[in-house]
Structures are given as structure tokens and as C-alpha cells.
Amino acid sequence: MRVRRGVPAGGRWNRRGAIAAMAALLITAVMMLGAVAIDYGRMQYFRAQLRTAADAAAHSGAVVMSRTASTDGVPDSARSMGLRELVNGQSPIVDLVDIKLGDWDDINHTLDTIAPIDGYDAVKVTARYNGTFLLANRLFGTTGGQLKVTAIAWTEGSVVDTRCLKPWAFPYAALLGTIGQDPANDAYNLTPDDIAEIATNTADNPIKISLGGSDAGNIYWEGGDYAGQNVHQYTPGNFGHLDLDPSPGSRYEDEIAGCAENNVSVGGGLNVLDASTGGAVGQTIHGVETLCQEHGSYVADPPDAGHNADFDCAVPLKVAIYANASGTGTGTSYVTKYIGGVILSGYRHNGWLYAYFTGFQTSGSVSSAPGPVERVILVH
């Protein structure tokens, strides 16, 4: 009698059932992992969109606070700007209760919204996005979560504590050249990123202003070359010496060492400044030398060479940045686009003045009194 060996029929069905159950579990696990991977990518994408909305809202509110020196209208401006930025094709949630005003402590990186001792100088915005955007929600019938992003904009992030306004006009074209923008496009307005790039580029390679010789009045820059041009490119428009003090007997040289009297307005309209008369080259050299000596940063080489020496400075100033100029010589008129925060870094006896830019004021009036040039920056 032959004995048939093998797995009983019931055992084969048990094995098939186990394999089917394992396959179902494996497919479910793979689907879950796939959903998690896709959801993670979608969440990061939507979070980036939400970050843009929060940043824009905080920045808008801080700009209003900075320009008006008041908290009036700040929350409304912030909320309005935040709602313009879409997340997954929808406006995010930006509630007024989630817009906080406070005093930013840049040392400890904290925002005091309860009782700011020094007043309000920052805006905090929390933006949210709700939605069943997760695949896991749809696959397993769960409810969607909420994305939340917070941004803080500070009105005093790049304050340049300047001495006072000086009777100098720098061409906007030179600054555009340092960031790769068309030097002739004076209609272009600087972005916060542009300002940061200008500060970096000109600190590494200061703007050069020729005060004498065949290059008299020309401006040159290094780095950030436009359209592949070489360094030291000539830019349209020249360094200008301004007549900012209308009082009788005023001298351009004295305004460099001291303070100019004129108020200069920027933003919202054109401010036309006229050139000064007199020997600008010699007066510029003498005025800068006096300025450096008075602020303790004068280094002459050789020490007894007088006005024929090299001397270094680190003096913060405010100067006019002009978009275009008309006329020639002492009949030149300059149209102001910005007030620039400048660090005067020195003069070389071969006729070159050096400076680099640290910030810009785009609105309001600038008087002769020492004060800050500031812009809003995102600190969180």
C-alpha cells in the first residue's frame, strides 16, 4: 500500500491565507509610507508658502510702524498683506489676535509684547493654514492638521548711527552696478536682499571716487559686475558736491567736517539738490581730513605730509543717492532717490576717496541732526 506524503489540503489553504494576510499588511504599510513621504513633501511646500505669507505680513506691519512712528494701522496692514499670499491656492488664516506688537531684544532674541519699556519696534505675525491636504487623511478617514508659521519683523535691524548729512551725492548707478543690475535703470527700486548685497559687496570692495586728474568725479566699483564687464567700470553720472547750507558765507568744506543745514526729503516725490561752487577737489580733501581727525580715526602716511598724505577713517555718514543729474559743473542739479548710510573709509593722496554703504532711507525727511538710517528686517 502506497502512502501519499505532503501537506494536507487544509494546511495549504492555511499557508495561502497567511500569505494573503501578510501581503495585505505589506501593501498597507507601503501605502502608508508612500502617503507619509508625499504628505511630508506637500507639507514642506505649503509651509514655505505660509512662510512667505507670514514674512510679508510682518514686514508690511513693521514698515508702517517705522514710517509713521506709531502703532496705528499696523495690525490691519499686516493682515491685509498676509491674506494676499496664497497657500495651496487659498488665503491663509491671519487673524488680528495673532498679530502682536512689541519690543525686540536682539541680544536675547525675545519679543516683549506685554509691557515694552522702550516702546514698540517689532511686529509678530502668526499665519495658519487648515485643510484636508494630507493623503493619509483621505486613505484612513482621519481629520486634517494645521500648519502654523510665525514671523517677526524688526524696524531697527540695520540702524546706522550716522553723524549727520554730508554735502555729497553718490550716483545710484554705481550701487546698481555692484549687484549686477543695469546701471542705467534708475527706475529700479532696491529690495532688502539688494541692500544686504550692496553692503557686503562695497564693504569688501569699497566704492572709489576720483577727486582729481583725468578721472575727476568718476565713480568706480569692484565686484558684482554688470553684464560680464571687468572691474573698475565707469558708471553714468559723477560724484557730486552739494550746496546744502543756504546761509551766507557757508563753505562746502565746512559742511563736510560739520553738518549741512538743509532737510532732504526722499520718497513720494522728487527732491532736486544743486551743486556747490568753489574748488571741490581741494575742499573735499581738506574736509575729509578734518572729519577723520575729529573722530579719532585719522592715520596719515607719512604723518607730516599734510594734505598730500593718505588717511583712513571709519566714520558713519548720511549722503544723498541721486537717480540722475542735469547740467554741468556748478550748474548741476541732482534728483535724490535715497538717503544712504555710508561708512567713509579713507582718502588716498593719489586722488581717490573710498566709502561703503550699510543701509538706506527711502522715505521721510533727513535733517542735519545726527540720527539713524534704518530699514526693516525679518529677525525670526
KAPEFEN-V868759 format. One record per residue. N is the residue number from 0. SS is DSSP state (alpha for helix, beta for strand, coil for the rest). PHI is phi in whole degrees, 0 to 359 (none if undefined). OMEGA is omega in degrees with one decimal (999 if undefined). Layout:
n=N ss=SS phi=PHI omega=OMEGA
n=N ss=SS phi=PHI omega=OMEGA
This chain:
n=0 ss=coil phi=none omega=-178.4
n=1 ss=coil phi=271 omega=178.7
n=2 ss=coil phi=258 omega=-179.5
n=3 ss=coil phi=274 omega=-178.9
n=4 ss=coil phi=259 omega=179.0
n=5 ss=coil phi=145 omega=-179.1
n=6 ss=coil phi=275 omega=177.6
n=7 ss=coil phi=302 omega=-178.6
n=8 ss=alpha phi=303 omega=179.0
n=9 ss=alpha phi=297 omega=178.9
n=10 ss=alpha phi=292 omega=178.1
n=11 ss=alpha phi=297 omega=178.9
n=12 ss=alpha phi=293 omega=177.9
n=13 ss=alpha phi=295 omega=179.2
n=14 ss=alpha phi=295 omega=178.8
n=15 ss=alpha phi=299 omega=178.2
n=16 ss=alpha phi=296 omega=179.1
n=17 ss=alpha phi=294 omega=179.6
n=18 ss=alpha phi=296 omega=179.4
n=19 ss=alpha phi=297 omega=179.1
n=20 ss=alpha phi=295 omega=178.6
n=21 ss=alpha phi=296 omega=179.1
n=22 ss=alpha phi=297 omega=179.2
n=23 ss=alpha phi=297 omega=177.9
n=24 ss=alpha phi=296 omega=-179.4
n=25 ss=alpha phi=295 omega=179.0
n=26 ss=alpha phi=298 omega=178.2
n=27 ss=alpha phi=298 omega=179.9
n=28 ss=alpha phi=296 omega=179.2
n=29 ss=alpha phi=296 omega=178.0
n=30 ss=alpha phi=298 omega=179.1
n=31 ss=alpha phi=296 omega=178.7
n=32 ss=alpha phi=297 omega=178.3
n=33 ss=alpha phi=297 omega=179.2
n=34 ss=alpha phi=296 omega=179.2
n=35 ss=alpha phi=297 omega=-179.4
n=36 ss=alpha phi=297 omega=179.3
n=37 ss=alpha phi=294 omega=-179.8
n=38 ss=alpha phi=299 omega=-179.6
n=39 ss=alpha phi=298 omega=178.7
n=40 ss=alpha phi=296 omega=179.1
n=41 ss=alpha phi=295 omega=179.7
n=42 ss=alpha phi=297 omega=-180.0
n=43 ss=alpha phi=295 omega=179.1
n=44 ss=alpha phi=294 omega=179.6
n=45 ss=alpha phi=291 omega=178.0
n=46 ss=alpha phi=295 omega=177.2
n=47 ss=alpha phi=297 omega=176.9
n=48 ss=alpha phi=295 omega=178.9
n=49 ss=alpha phi=293 omega=176.6
n=50 ss=alpha phi=298 omega=177.5
n=51 ss=alpha phi=300 omega=-179.8
n=52 ss=alpha phi=295 omega=-179.9
n=53 ss=alpha phi=295 omega=179.1
n=54 ss=alpha phi=298 omega=-178.7
n=55 ss=alpha phi=297 omega=-179.4
n=56 ss=alpha phi=295 omega=-179.2
n=57 ss=alpha phi=297 omega=-179.5
n=58 ss=alpha phi=296 omega=-179.8
n=59 ss=alpha phi=298 omega=178.9
n=60 ss=alpha phi=297 omega=-179.6
n=61 ss=alpha phi=292 omega=177.2
n=62 ss=alpha phi=297 omega=178.0
n=63 ss=alpha phi=298 omega=179.1
n=64 ss=alpha phi=298 omega=-178.2
n=65 ss=alpha phi=292 omega=-175.2
n=66 ss=alpha phi=286 omega=-176.0
n=67 ss=alpha phi=261 omega=-175.5
n=68 ss=coil phi=54 omega=-176.3
n=69 ss=coil phi=209 omega=175.7
n=70 ss=coil phi=264 omega=-178.9
n=71 ss=coil phi=297 omega=176.5
n=72 ss=coil phi=78 omega=-177.0
n=73 ss=alpha phi=294 omega=179.8
n=74 ss=alpha phi=300 omega=-178.9
n=75 ss=alpha phi=297 omega=179.3
n=76 ss=alpha phi=295 omega=180.0
n=77 ss=alpha phi=297 omega=-178.4
n=78 ss=alpha phi=296 omega=-179.0
n=79 ss=alpha phi=300 omega=-179.9
n=80 ss=alpha phi=291 omega=-178.8
n=81 ss=alpha phi=297 omega=-178.7
n=82 ss=alpha phi=288 omega=-179.7
n=83 ss=alpha phi=285 omega=-177.8
n=84 ss=coil phi=274 omega=-174.5
n=85 ss=beta phi=270 omega=174.3
n=86 ss=beta phi=240 omega=-176.7
n=87 ss=coil phi=54 omega=177.6
n=88 ss=coil phi=79 omega=-178.9
n=89 ss=beta phi=234 omega=174.7
n=90 ss=beta phi=290 omega=177.6
n=91 ss=coil phi=287 omega=174.9
n=92 ss=beta phi=268 omega=176.6
n=93 ss=coil phi=231 omega=-177.9
n=94 ss=coil phi=271 omega=178.6
n=95 ss=alpha phi=299 omega=179.9
n=96 ss=alpha phi=291 omega=179.5
n=97 ss=alpha phi=263 omega=176.2
n=98 ss=beta phi=250 omega=-175.5
n=99 ss=beta phi=246 omega=175.7
n=100 ss=beta phi=251 omega=-177.6
n=101 ss=beta phi=194 omega=-179.2
n=102 ss=beta phi=247 omega=-176.8
n=103 ss=beta phi=275 omega=175.0
n=104 ss=beta phi=260 omega=-173.6
n=105 ss=coil phi=284 omega=178.4
n=106 ss=coil phi=282 omega=-179.3
n=107 ss=coil phi=265 omega=-179.5
n=108 ss=coil phi=55 omega=177.0
n=109 ss=beta phi=229 omega=179.5
n=110 ss=beta phi=241 omega=178.3
n=111 ss=beta phi=268 omega=-179.8
n=112 ss=coil phi=255 omega=-175.9
n=113 ss=coil phi=272 omega=-178.1
n=114 ss=coil phi=216 omega=-178.1
n=115 ss=coil phi=300 omega=-178.2
n=116 ss=coil phi=292 omega=-175.9
n=117 ss=coil phi=264 omega=-179.7
n=118 ss=coil phi=87 omega=-176.3
n=119 ss=coil phi=266 omega=176.7
n=120 ss=coil phi=219 omega=-177.9
n=121 ss=beta phi=211 omega=-179.8
n=122 ss=beta phi=232 omega=177.8
n=123 ss=beta phi=247 omega=-178.4
n=124 ss=beta phi=232 omega=172.7
n=125 ss=beta phi=249 omega=179.5
n=126 ss=beta phi=248 omega=-177.2
n=127 ss=beta phi=232 omega=174.5
n=128 ss=beta phi=220 omega=176.5
n=129 ss=beta phi=252 omega=175.8
n=130 ss=coil phi=166 omega=176.3
n=131 ss=coil phi=274 omega=-175.6
n=132 ss=coil phi=269 omega=-178.2
n=133 ss=coil phi=272 omega=176.1
n=134 ss=alpha phi=297 omega=179.6
n=135 ss=alpha phi=300 omega=177.7
n=136 ss=alpha phi=299 omega=-175.3
n=137 ss=alpha phi=286 omega=-178.4
n=138 ss=alpha phi=288 omega=-171.5
n=139 ss=alpha phi=243 omega=173.6
n=140 ss=coil phi=72 omega=178.7
n=141 ss=coil phi=270 omega=-180.0
n=142 ss=coil phi=271 omega=-178.9
n=143 ss=coil phi=286 omega=179.0
n=144 ss=coil phi=266 omega=-179.8
n=145 ss=beta phi=230 omega=173.4
n=146 ss=beta phi=265 omega=-178.4
n=147 ss=beta phi=219 omega=179.4
n=148 ss=beta phi=226 omega=179.4
n=149 ss=beta phi=241 omega=177.9
n=150 ss=beta phi=227 omega=177.1
n=151 ss=beta phi=233 omega=176.4
n=152 ss=beta phi=248 omega=-174.4
n=153 ss=beta phi=245 omega=-176.3
n=154 ss=coil phi=280 omega=-176.1
n=155 ss=coil phi=243 omega=-174.5
n=156 ss=coil phi=289 omega=-177.2
n=157 ss=coil phi=229 omega=-179.2
n=158 ss=coil phi=295 omega=173.0
n=159 ss=beta phi=250 omega=-176.6
n=160 ss=beta phi=281 omega=-172.3
n=161 ss=beta phi=275 omega=177.7
n=162 ss=coil phi=291 omega=178.5
n=163 ss=coil phi=183 omega=179.6
n=164 ss=beta phi=288 omega=179.2
n=165 ss=beta phi=249 omega=-174.9
n=166 ss=beta phi=278 omega=-179.1
n=167 ss=beta phi=235 omega=175.0
n=168 ss=beta phi=236 omega=178.1
n=169 ss=beta phi=254 omega=-178.9
n=170 ss=beta phi=287 omega=176.5
n=171 ss=alpha phi=300 omega=-178.5
n=172 ss=alpha phi=302 omega=-179.6
n=173 ss=alpha phi=296 omega=179.5
n=174 ss=alpha phi=291 omega=177.5
n=175 ss=alpha phi=299 omega=-179.3
n=176 ss=alpha phi=297 omega=-177.8
n=177 ss=alpha phi=286 omega=-178.8
n=178 ss=coil phi=244 omega=175.0
n=179 ss=coil phi=79 omega=175.7
n=180 ss=coil phi=269 omega=179.2
n=181 ss=coil phi=297 omega=-178.0
n=182 ss=coil phi=300 omega=-178.1
n=183 ss=coil phi=275 omega=-175.0
n=184 ss=coil phi=270 omega=-176.8
n=185 ss=coil phi=285 omega=176.0
n=186 ss=coil phi=279 omega=-179.7
n=187 ss=coil phi=290 omega=178.8
n=188 ss=coil phi=254 omega=-177.5
n=189 ss=coil phi=291 omega=172.6
n=190 ss=coil phi=263 omega=174.8
n=191 ss=alpha phi=305 omega=178.2
n=192 ss=alpha phi=294 omega=177.3
n=193 ss=alpha phi=299 omega=-177.9
n=194 ss=alpha phi=297 omega=178.4
n=195 ss=alpha phi=297 omega=-179.8
n=196 ss=alpha phi=291 omega=177.1
n=197 ss=alpha phi=299 omega=-179.8
n=198 ss=alpha phi=300 omega=-179.7
n=199 ss=alpha phi=292 omega=-176.2
n=200 ss=alpha phi=295 omega=-176.2
n=201 ss=alpha phi=281 omega=174.0
n=202 ss=alpha phi=290 omega=178.0
n=203 ss=alpha phi=287 omega=-178.1
n=204 ss=coil phi=224 omega=-174.5
n=205 ss=coil phi=303 omega=173.1
n=206 ss=beta phi=300 omega=179.5
n=207 ss=beta phi=250 omega=178.7
n=208 ss=beta phi=242 omega=179.2
n=209 ss=beta phi=275 omega=-178.6
n=210 ss=coil phi=257 omega=-177.5
n=211 ss=coil phi=207 omega=178.6
n=212 ss=alpha phi=72 omega=-177.0
n=213 ss=alpha phi=290 omega=-179.9
n=214 ss=alpha phi=264 omega=-171.9
n=215 ss=coil phi=311 omega=175.9
n=216 ss=coil phi=84 omega=-177.4
n=217 ss=coil phi=281 omega=179.2
n=218 ss=beta phi=246 omega=178.4
n=219 ss=beta phi=231 omega=176.4
n=220 ss=coil phi=221 omega=173.5
n=221 ss=coil phi=241 omega=177.7
n=222 ss=coil phi=80 omega=177.5
n=223 ss=coil phi=61 omega=-173.2
n=224 ss=coil phi=300 omega=-179.9
n=225 ss=alpha phi=272 omega=174.2
n=226 ss=alpha phi=54 omega=174.2
n=227 ss=alpha phi=74 omega=179.1
n=228 ss=coil phi=291 omega=177.9
n=229 ss=coil phi=283 omega=179.6
n=230 ss=coil phi=291 omega=-179.1
n=231 ss=coil phi=61 omega=179.6
n=232 ss=coil phi=277 omega=176.0
n=233 ss=coil phi=287 omega=180.0
n=234 ss=coil phi=249 omega=178.4
n=235 ss=coil phi=301 omega=179.7
n=236 ss=coil phi=91 omega=-175.8
n=237 ss=coil phi=244 omega=172.1
n=238 ss=coil phi=302 omega=-175.7
n=239 ss=beta phi=244 omega=173.7
n=240 ss=beta phi=256 omega=-168.6
n=241 ss=beta phi=257 omega=173.1
n=242 ss=coil phi=260 omega=-175.9
n=243 ss=coil phi=259 omega=-178.5
n=244 ss=coil phi=247 omega=-176.4
n=245 ss=coil phi=281 omega=-175.6
n=246 ss=coil phi=289 omega=-179.4
n=247 ss=coil phi=299 omega=175.5
n=248 ss=coil phi=80 omega=179.9
n=249 ss=coil phi=290 omega=-179.0
n=250 ss=coil phi=232 omega=178.2
n=251 ss=alpha phi=305 omega=-179.4
n=252 ss=alpha phi=299 omega=179.6
n=253 ss=alpha phi=294 omega=-179.9
n=254 ss=alpha phi=292 omega=176.9
n=255 ss=alpha phi=289 omega=-178.9
n=256 ss=alpha phi=288 omega=179.8
n=257 ss=coil phi=254 omega=-179.6
n=258 ss=coil phi=223 omega=175.3
n=259 ss=coil phi=283 omega=-174.5
n=260 ss=coil phi=268 omega=-173.9
n=261 ss=coil phi=293 omega=166.6
n=262 ss=coil phi=271 omega=179.7
n=263 ss=beta phi=245 omega=-180.0
n=264 ss=beta phi=258 omega=177.1
n=265 ss=beta phi=228 omega=179.7
n=266 ss=coil phi=83 omega=175.3
n=267 ss=coil phi=78 omega=180.0
n=268 ss=coil phi=175 omega=-178.2
n=269 ss=coil phi=266 omega=175.3
n=270 ss=beta phi=241 omega=-175.6
n=271 ss=beta phi=260 omega=-179.4
n=272 ss=beta phi=247 omega=-177.9
n=273 ss=beta phi=260 omega=179.1
n=274 ss=beta phi=287 omega=176.4
n=275 ss=coil phi=272 omega=176.5
n=276 ss=coil phi=259 omega=175.4
n=277 ss=coil phi=105 omega=-178.9
n=278 ss=coil phi=283 omega=-171.9
n=279 ss=alpha phi=296 omega=-175.2
n=280 ss=alpha phi=297 omega=-178.9
n=281 ss=alpha phi=296 omega=-179.6
n=282 ss=alpha phi=293 omega=177.5
n=283 ss=alpha phi=296 omega=-179.9
n=284 ss=alpha phi=300 omega=-177.5
n=285 ss=alpha phi=294 omega=-179.5
n=286 ss=alpha phi=295 omega=179.3
n=287 ss=alpha phi=293 omega=178.9
n=288 ss=alpha phi=299 omega=178.5
n=289 ss=alpha phi=297 omega=179.5
n=290 ss=alpha phi=300 omega=-179.9
n=291 ss=alpha phi=294 omega=179.6
n=292 ss=alpha phi=297 omega=-175.4
n=293 ss=alpha phi=293 omega=-177.1
n=294 ss=coil phi=257 omega=169.3
n=295 ss=coil phi=70 omega=-179.1
n=296 ss=coil phi=238 omega=-177.1
n=297 ss=coil phi=275 omega=176.4
n=298 ss=coil phi=227 omega=-177.8
n=299 ss=coil phi=266 omega=178.9
n=300 ss=beta phi=219 omega=-4.3
n=301 ss=coil phi=285 omega=-174.1
n=302 ss=coil phi=300 omega=-174.7
n=303 ss=coil phi=257 omega=-174.5
n=304 ss=coil phi=273 omega=177.8
n=305 ss=alpha phi=63 omega=-175.0
n=306 ss=alpha phi=286 omega=178.0
n=307 ss=alpha phi=269 omega=-176.5
n=308 ss=coil phi=267 omega=167.7
n=309 ss=beta phi=275 omega=173.0
n=310 ss=beta phi=215 omega=-175.2
n=311 ss=beta phi=248 omega=178.8
n=312 ss=beta phi=221 omega=168.9
n=313 ss=beta phi=209 omega=-172.6
n=314 ss=beta phi=257 omega=177.5
n=315 ss=beta phi=282 omega=-176.0
n=316 ss=beta phi=227 omega=167.0
n=317 ss=beta phi=242 omega=179.8
n=318 ss=beta phi=224 omega=176.9
n=319 ss=beta phi=280 omega=173.1
n=320 ss=beta phi=250 omega=-174.2
n=321 ss=beta phi=258 omega=-179.1
n=322 ss=beta phi=279 omega=178.7
n=323 ss=beta phi=205 omega=-178.3
n=324 ss=beta phi=222 omega=177.2
n=325 ss=beta phi=229 omega=-178.9
n=326 ss=coil phi=87 omega=-179.9
n=327 ss=coil phi=222 omega=175.5
n=328 ss=alpha phi=58 omega=-179.2
n=329 ss=alpha phi=285 omega=177.1
n=330 ss=alpha phi=264 omega=-177.8
n=331 ss=coil phi=283 omega=173.5
n=332 ss=beta phi=241 omega=-176.6
n=333 ss=beta phi=245 omega=177.2
n=334 ss=beta phi=263 omega=-174.6
n=335 ss=beta phi=283 omega=176.6
n=336 ss=beta phi=253 omega=178.8
n=337 ss=beta phi=222 omega=162.0
n=338 ss=beta phi=255 omega=-174.7
n=339 ss=beta phi=257 omega=169.9
n=340 ss=beta phi=273 omega=-171.0
n=341 ss=beta phi=233 omega=167.6
n=342 ss=beta phi=255 omega=175.4
n=343 ss=beta phi=285 omega=-173.6
n=344 ss=beta phi=253 omega=173.1
n=345 ss=beta phi=145 omega=178.6
n=346 ss=beta phi=225 omega=174.8
n=347 ss=beta phi=243 omega=-171.3
n=348 ss=coil phi=297 omega=175.8
n=349 ss=coil phi=281 omega=172.2
n=350 ss=coil phi=105 omega=-177.7
n=351 ss=beta phi=247 omega=173.2
n=352 ss=beta phi=255 omega=-176.0
n=353 ss=beta phi=239 omega=179.3
n=354 ss=beta phi=202 omega=171.9
n=355 ss=beta phi=224 omega=-170.4
n=356 ss=beta phi=257 omega=-176.0
n=357 ss=beta phi=235 omega=-178.6
n=358 ss=beta phi=185 omega=-178.0
n=359 ss=beta phi=216 omega=172.6
n=360 ss=beta phi=253 omega=-172.5
n=361 ss=coil phi=248 omega=178.8
n=362 ss=coil phi=205 omega=178.1
n=363 ss=beta phi=90 omega=-179.0
n=364 ss=beta phi=257 omega=178.6
n=365 ss=beta phi=241 omega=-179.1
n=366 ss=coil phi=263 omega=-179.5
n=367 ss=coil phi=284 omega=-176.5
n=368 ss=coil phi=292 omega=175.1
n=369 ss=coil phi=302 omega=-179.2
n=370 ss=beta phi=181 omega=-173.2
n=371 ss=beta phi=273 omega=163.3
n=372 ss=beta phi=252 omega=-172.1
n=373 ss=coil phi=224 omega=172.9
n=374 ss=coil phi=215 omega=179.8
n=375 ss=coil phi=278 omega=173.9
n=376 ss=beta phi=227 omega=176.5
n=377 ss=beta phi=273 omega=-177.1
n=378 ss=coil phi=255 omega=-179.8
n=379 ss=coil phi=203 omega=999
